[in-house]
Structure formats: C-alpha cells, structure tokens
C-alpha cells in the first residue's frame, strides 16, 4: 500500500518536472488576423485550428476578443489562440 502511494507521488512529480513550460504562456505577441471581406469566424477558425478542433478554436477566438456572437466584420482585427 505504501509502495503504491510512493509510486503515485513519484509519478506525479515526474510529470511536473518532465514537461516544464507547457503551462506557461509562450513568449512574444499573440498571433493576429485581419478579417477579409467574405471571411466568417468559422473560416478563420478552420484555417487557424492547428492541432485543436475548429469548434474549440472558434470559441477561443470569441473569448480572446470578447465577442458576444459569431459574426465578424471585414477589417476587424482578431487575436488568435497560440499554437501548441
């Protein structure tokens, strides 16, 4: 029983030490895109989703830019989520 507890604690510590910096924000400015005529939030999220899903990217763009809805205007400047 004690061995299992020690093994769990050691595994947790190893996880914290093995992946330093993942929890921290990446340095430098966040990526930005200027909405082009005909662009939709869906299109922008699709182009910039990277490894994360399109829906999650779209919600993150909304959060980062304090958007209440899903519409964007040509010329609007949008902060994008950082790629991980």
DSSP file (Angstrom, degrees, kcal/mol; ACC not computed):
  #  RESIDUE AA STRUCTURE BP1 BP2  ACC     N-H-->O    O-->H-N    N-H-->O    O-->H-N    TCO  KAPPA ALPHA  PHI   PSI    X-CA   Y-CA   Z-CA
    1    1 A X     >        0   0    0      0, 0.0     4,-2.0     0, 0.0     5,-0.1   0.000 360.0 360.0 360.0 -48.6    0.0    0.0    0.0
    2    2 A X  H  >  +     0   0    0      1,-0.2     4,-2.6     2,-0.2     5,-0.2   0.883 360.0  54.8 -63.4 -38.1    2.8    2.4    1.0
    3    3 A X  H  > S+     0   0    0      1,-0.2     4,-2.4     2,-0.2    -1,-0.2   0.911 107.3  49.9 -61.2 -42.8    4.7    1.4   -2.1
    4    4 A X  H  > S+     0   0    0      2,-0.2     4,-2.4     1,-0.2    -1,-0.2   0.905 110.9  49.5 -62.7 -42.3    1.7    2.3   -4.4
    5    5 A X  H  X S+     0   0    0     -4,-2.0     4,-2.4     2,-0.2    -2,-0.2   0.930 112.3  47.2 -63.0 -45.7    1.3    5.7   -2.7
    6    6 A X  H  X S+     0   0    0     -4,-2.6     4,-2.6     1,-0.2    -2,-0.2   0.884 111.1  52.2 -63.3 -38.3    5.0    6.4   -3.1
    7    7 A X  H  X S+     0   0    0     -4,-2.4     4,-2.4     2,-0.2    -1,-0.2   0.904 109.8  48.7 -64.5 -41.7    4.8    5.3   -6.8
    8    8 A X  H  X S+     0   0    0     -4,-2.4     4,-2.3     2,-0.2    -2,-0.2   0.919 112.6  47.7 -64.5 -43.8    1.9    7.6   -7.4
    9    9 A X  H  X S+     0   0    0     -4,-2.4     4,-2.4     2,-0.2    -2,-0.2   0.925 112.9  48.6 -63.3 -44.5    3.7   10.6   -5.8
   10   10 A X  H  X S+     0   0    0     -4,-2.6     4,-2.5     1,-0.2    -2,-0.2   0.906 111.1  50.5 -62.9 -41.6    6.8    9.9   -7.7
   11   11 A X  H  X S+     0   0    0     -4,-2.4     4,-2.1     2,-0.2    -1,-0.2   0.905 110.4  49.6 -62.9 -41.6    4.9    9.7  -11.0
   12   12 A X  H  X S+     0   0    0     -4,-2.3     4,-1.9     2,-0.2    -2,-0.2   0.912 112.0  47.5 -63.5 -43.2    3.1   13.0  -10.3
   13   13 A X  H  X S+     0   0    0     -4,-2.4     4,-2.2     1,-0.2     5,-0.2   0.902 110.2  52.7 -64.8 -40.7    6.4   14.7   -9.5
   14   14 A X  H  X S+     0   0    0     -4,-2.5     4,-3.0     1,-0.2    -1,-0.2   0.910 107.8  51.9 -61.0 -41.4    8.0   13.3  -12.7
   15   15 A X  H  X S+     0   0    0     -4,-2.1     4,-1.0     1,-0.2    -1,-0.2   0.905 110.3  48.5 -62.1 -41.7    5.1   14.6  -14.8
   16   16 A X  H  < S+     0   0    0     -4,-1.9    -1,-0.2     1,-0.2    -2,-0.2   0.878 118.9  38.8 -66.3 -37.6    5.5   18.1  -13.3
   17   17 A X  H >< S+     0   0    0     -4,-2.2     3,-0.7     1,-0.2    -2,-0.2   0.819 109.1  61.0 -82.3 -31.7    9.2   18.0  -14.0
   18   18 A X  H 3< S+     0   0    0     -4,-3.0    -1,-0.2     1,-0.3    -2,-0.2   0.732 109.2  39.8 -72.1 -23.0    9.2   16.3  -17.3
   19   19 A X  T >< S+     0   0    0     -4,-1.0     3,-1.1    -5,-0.2     4,-0.4  -0.446  76.1 172.0-126.0  60.1    7.1   18.9  -19.1
   20   20 A X  T <   +     0   0    0     -3,-0.7    -3,-0.1     1,-0.2    -4,-0.0  -0.403  65.0  21.1 -69.3 145.3    8.3   22.3  -17.9
   21   21 A X  T 3  S+     0   0    0     -2,-0.1    -1,-0.2     1,-0.1     3,-0.1   0.259  87.5 106.2  88.0 -13.3    6.9   25.3  -19.7
   22   22 A X  S <  S+     0   0    0     -3,-1.1    -2,-0.1     1,-0.2     4,-0.1   0.881  83.5  47.0 -67.9 -34.5    3.8   23.8  -21.1
   23   23 A X  S    S+     0   0    0     -4,-0.4    -1,-0.2     2,-0.1     2,-0.2   0.747 100.3  84.3 -77.4 -22.1    1.6   25.6  -18.6
   24   24 A X  S    S-     0   0    0      1,-0.1     2,-0.1    -3,-0.1     3,-0.1  -0.489  89.5-103.9 -81.5 149.6    3.3   28.9  -19.2
   25   25 A X        -     0   0    0     -2,-0.2     2,-0.2     1,-0.1    -1,-0.1  -0.395  39.2-107.5 -67.2 148.0    2.3   31.2  -22.0
   26   26 A X        -     0   0    0      1,-0.1    -1,-0.1    -4,-0.1    56,-0.0  -0.515  40.7-106.2 -74.1 146.0    4.6   31.3  -24.9
   27   27 A X  S    S+     0   0    0     -2,-0.2    -1,-0.1    -3,-0.1     2,-0.0  -0.260  77.6  41.1 -70.9 160.6    6.7   34.5  -25.2
   28   28 A X  S    S-     0   0    0      2,-0.0    -2,-0.0     0, 0.0     2,-0.0  -0.116  97.9 -39.4  92.8 170.0    6.0   37.1  -27.8
   29   29 A X        -     0   0    0      1,-0.1     2,-0.1    -2,-0.0     3,-0.1  -0.316  62.7-106.7 -70.0 150.4    2.9   38.7  -29.1
   30   30 A X        -     0   0    0      1,-0.1    51,-0.1    52,-0.1    -1,-0.1  -0.447  45.4 -94.7 -70.5 148.4   -0.2   36.6  -29.8
   31   31 A X        -     0   0    0     49,-0.3    49,-3.3    -2,-0.1     2,-0.3  -0.346  44.0-162.6 -64.9 147.2   -1.0   36.0  -33.5
   32   32 A X  E     -A   79   0A   0     47,-0.3     2,-0.4    -3,-0.1    47,-0.2  -0.966   8.5-165.9-132.1 146.0   -3.4   38.4  -35.0
   33   33 A X  E     -A   78   0A   0     45,-2.4    45,-3.2    -2,-0.3     2,-0.6  -0.982  17.0-137.0-130.8 145.6   -5.5   38.2  -38.2
   34   34 A X  E     -A   77   0A   0     -2,-0.4    43,-0.2    43,-0.2     2,-0.2  -0.911  31.7-118.2-100.3 124.0   -7.4   41.0  -40.1
   35   35 A X        -     0   0    0     41,-3.2    40,-3.5    -2,-0.6     2,-0.2  -0.421  30.1-149.4 -64.8 127.9  -10.8   39.8  -41.2
   36   36 A X    >   -     0   0    0     38,-0.2     3,-2.4    -2,-0.2    -1,-0.1  -0.612  33.8 -79.0 -94.9 156.9  -11.1   39.9  -45.0
   37   37 A X  T 3  S+     0   0    0      1,-0.3    -1,-0.1    -2,-0.2     3,-0.1  -0.327 121.4  20.0 -54.7 132.1  -14.3   40.6  -47.0
   38   38 A X  T 3  S+     0   0    0      1,-0.3    -1,-0.3    -3,-0.1     2,-0.1   0.229  93.2 132.8  90.7 -13.9  -16.3   37.3  -47.1
   39   39 A X    <   -     0   0    0     -3,-2.4    -1,-0.3     4,-0.1     2,-0.3  -0.401  36.6-164.8 -69.1 145.9  -14.5   35.8  -44.1
   40   40 A X     >  -     0   0    0     -3,-0.1     4,-2.4    -2,-0.1     5,-0.2  -0.857  34.8-112.2-121.1 163.5  -16.5   34.2  -41.3
   41   41 A X  H  > S+     0   0    0     29,-0.7     4,-2.6    -2,-0.3     5,-0.2   0.881 121.1  55.8 -60.5 -36.6  -15.5   33.2  -37.8
   42   42 A X  H  > S+     0   0    0     28,-0.2     4,-2.2     2,-0.2    -1,-0.2   0.923 107.6  48.0 -60.2 -46.2  -15.9   29.6  -38.9
   43   43 A X  H  > S+     0   0    0      2,-0.2     4,-2.3     1,-0.2    -2,-0.2   0.926 112.9  47.7 -60.8 -46.0  -13.5   30.1  -41.9
   44   44 A X  H  X S+     0   0    0     -4,-2.4     4,-1.7     1,-0.2    -2,-0.2   0.923 112.4  48.6 -64.0 -44.6  -10.9   31.8  -39.7
   45   45 A X  H  < S+     0   0    0     -4,-2.6     4,-0.4     1,-0.2    -1,-0.2   0.875 110.4  52.6 -62.9 -37.4  -11.1   29.1  -37.0
   46   46 A X  H >< S+     0   0    0     -4,-2.2     3,-0.7     1,-0.2     4,-0.3   0.924 111.5  45.5 -63.9 -44.3  -10.8   26.4  -39.7
   47   47 A X  H 3< S+     0   0    0     -4,-2.3    -1,-0.2     1,-0.2    -2,-0.2   0.789 123.0  35.0 -69.4 -27.8   -7.6   28.0  -41.1
   48   48 A X  T 3< S+     0   0    0     -4,-1.7    -1,-0.2    -5,-0.2    -2,-0.2   0.151  83.0 104.4-116.6  19.0   -6.0   28.5  -37.7
   49   49 A X    X   +     0   0    0     -3,-0.7     3,-1.8    -4,-0.4    -1,-0.1   0.795  48.1 172.5 -75.0 -26.0   -7.2   25.5  -35.7
   50   50 A X  T 3  S-     0   0    0      1,-0.3    -1,-0.2    -4,-0.3     4,-0.1  -0.314  71.0 -15.5  56.6-130.9   -3.9   23.6  -35.9
   51   51 A X  T 3  S+     0   0    0      2,-0.1    -1,-0.3    -2,-0.0     2,-0.2   0.648 125.2  79.0 -80.5 -15.9   -4.0   20.6  -33.7
   52   52 A X  S <  S-     0   0    0     -3,-1.8     2,-0.0     1,-0.1    31,-0.0  -0.523  93.4 -90.5 -90.1 163.1   -7.1   21.7  -31.8
   53   53 A X     >  -     0   0    0     -2,-0.2     4,-2.3     1,-0.1     5,-0.2  -0.278  28.0-118.0 -72.7 157.4  -10.6   21.3  -33.2
   54   54 A X  H  > S+     0   0    0      1,-0.2     4,-2.6     2,-0.2     5,-0.2   0.903 113.4  50.7 -60.5 -44.3  -12.3   24.0  -35.2
   55   55 A X  H  > S+     0   0    0      1,-0.2     4,-2.2     2,-0.2    -1,-0.2   0.917 111.3  47.6 -63.8 -43.1  -15.1   24.5  -32.7
   56   56 A X  H  > S+     0   0    0      1,-0.2     4,-2.2     2,-0.2    -1,-0.2   0.891 112.6  50.2 -64.2 -39.2  -12.7   24.9  -29.8
   57   57 A X  H  X S+     0   0    0     -4,-2.3     4,-2.6     2,-0.2    -2,-0.2   0.912 109.1  51.5 -64.7 -42.6  -10.6   27.3  -31.8
   58   58 A X  H  X S+     0   0    0     -4,-2.6     4,-2.2     1,-0.2    -2,-0.2   0.913 111.5  46.8 -62.3 -42.6  -13.7   29.4  -32.7
   59   59 A X  H  X S+     0   0    0     -4,-2.2     4,-2.3     2,-0.2    -1,-0.2   0.876 111.5  51.5 -67.4 -36.6  -14.7   29.6  -29.0
   60   60 A X  H  X S+     0   0    0     -4,-2.2     4,-2.9     2,-0.2    -2,-0.2   0.897 108.9  50.6 -67.0 -40.1  -11.2   30.5  -28.0
   61   61 A X  H  X S+     0   0    0     -4,-2.6     4,-1.7     2,-0.2    -2,-0.2   0.921 110.7  50.0 -61.7 -43.6  -11.2   33.3  -30.6
   62   62 A X  H  <>S+     0   0    0     -4,-2.2     5,-2.5    -5,-0.2     4,-0.4   0.925 113.3  46.1 -60.2 -44.4  -14.5   34.6  -29.3
   63   63 A X  H ><5S+     0   0    0     -4,-2.3     3,-1.1     1,-0.2    -2,-0.2   0.932 111.8  50.0 -64.6 -46.9  -13.1   34.5  -25.7
   64   64 A X  H 3<5S+     0   0    0     -4,-2.9    -1,-0.2     1,-0.2    -2,-0.2   0.799 119.3  37.8 -63.0 -28.5   -9.9   36.3  -26.6
   65   65 A X  T 3<5S-     0   0    0     -4,-1.7    -1,-0.2    -5,-0.2    -2,-0.2   0.270 106.6-120.5-109.3  10.2  -11.7   39.0  -28.5
   66   66 A X  T < 5 +     0   0    0     -3,-1.1     2,-0.5    -4,-0.4    -3,-0.2   0.888  49.3 171.8  52.5  44.3  -14.7   39.4  -26.2
   67   67 A X      < -     0   0    0     -5,-2.5    -1,-0.2    -6,-0.2    -2,-0.1  -0.728  25.9-165.3 -87.5 129.9  -17.1   38.6  -29.0
   68   68 A X  S    S+     0   0    0     -2,-0.5    -1,-0.2     3,-0.1     2,-0.1   0.845  73.5  18.3 -79.3 -35.4  -20.7   38.1  -27.9
   69   69 A X  S    S-     0   0    0      2,-0.2    -2,-0.1    -7,-0.1     0, 0.0  -0.234  85.7 -98.2-117.9-155.1  -21.8   36.4  -31.1
   70   70 A X  S    S+     0   0    0     -2,-0.1   -29,-0.7     2,-0.0     2,-0.3   0.279  81.3 102.7-116.7   7.9  -20.3   34.7  -34.1
   71   71 A X        -     0   0    0    -31,-0.1     2,-0.3   -30,-0.1    -2,-0.2  -0.727  44.9-173.8 -98.2 146.4  -20.2   37.5  -36.7
   72   72 A X        -     0   0    0     -2,-0.3     2,-0.4   -33,-0.2   -31,-0.1  -0.925  16.2-131.8-131.4 157.2  -17.1   39.4  -37.7
   73   73 A X    >   -     0   0    0     -2,-0.3     3,-2.3   -36,-0.1   -38,-0.3  -0.866  30.8 -97.3-113.6 144.6  -16.6   42.4  -39.9
   74   74 A X  T 3  S+     0   0    0     -2,-0.4   -38,-0.2     1,-0.3     3,-0.1  -0.327 113.4  26.2 -55.3 135.4  -14.1   43.0  -42.7
   75   75 A X  T 3  S+     0   0    0    -40,-3.5    -1,-0.3     1,-0.3     2,-0.1   0.239  88.7 137.0  91.7 -12.3  -11.2   44.9  -41.4
   76   76 A X    <   -     0   0    0     -3,-2.3   -41,-3.2   -41,-0.1     2,-0.6  -0.443  51.4-134.1 -69.2 140.3  -11.7   43.7  -37.8
   77   77 A X  E     -A   34   0A   0    -43,-0.2     2,-0.4    -2,-0.1   -43,-0.2  -0.858  23.9-169.2 -99.0 123.0   -8.6   42.7  -36.0
   78   78 A X  E     -A   33   0A   0    -45,-3.2   -45,-2.4    -2,-0.6     2,-0.4  -0.949  18.3-137.8-118.7 131.3   -8.8   39.4  -34.2
   79   79 A X  E     -A   32   0A   0     -2,-0.4     2,-0.3   -47,-0.2   -47,-0.3  -0.705  26.9-149.9 -80.0 134.4   -6.3   37.9  -31.7
   80   80 A X        -     0   0    0    -49,-3.3   -49,-0.3    -2,-0.4     2,-0.1  -0.712  20.3 -98.0-105.4 155.0   -5.9   34.2  -32.4
   81   81 A X        -     0   0    0     -2,-0.3     2,-0.2   -24,-0.2    -1,-0.1  -0.408  45.8-104.8 -66.1 148.1   -5.0   31.4  -29.9
   82   82 A X        -     0   0    0      1,-0.1     2,-0.2    -2,-0.1    -1,-0.1  -0.485  35.0-112.2 -71.1 144.5   -1.4   30.4  -29.8
   83   83 A X              0   0    0     -2,-0.2    -1,-0.1     1,-0.1   -33,-0.1  -0.578 360.0 360.0 -76.0 140.1   -0.5   27.1  -31.5
   84   84 A X              0   0    0     -2,-0.2    -1,-0.1   -58,-0.0   -34,-0.0   0.394 360.0 360.0-113.4 360.0    0.6   24.4  -29.1
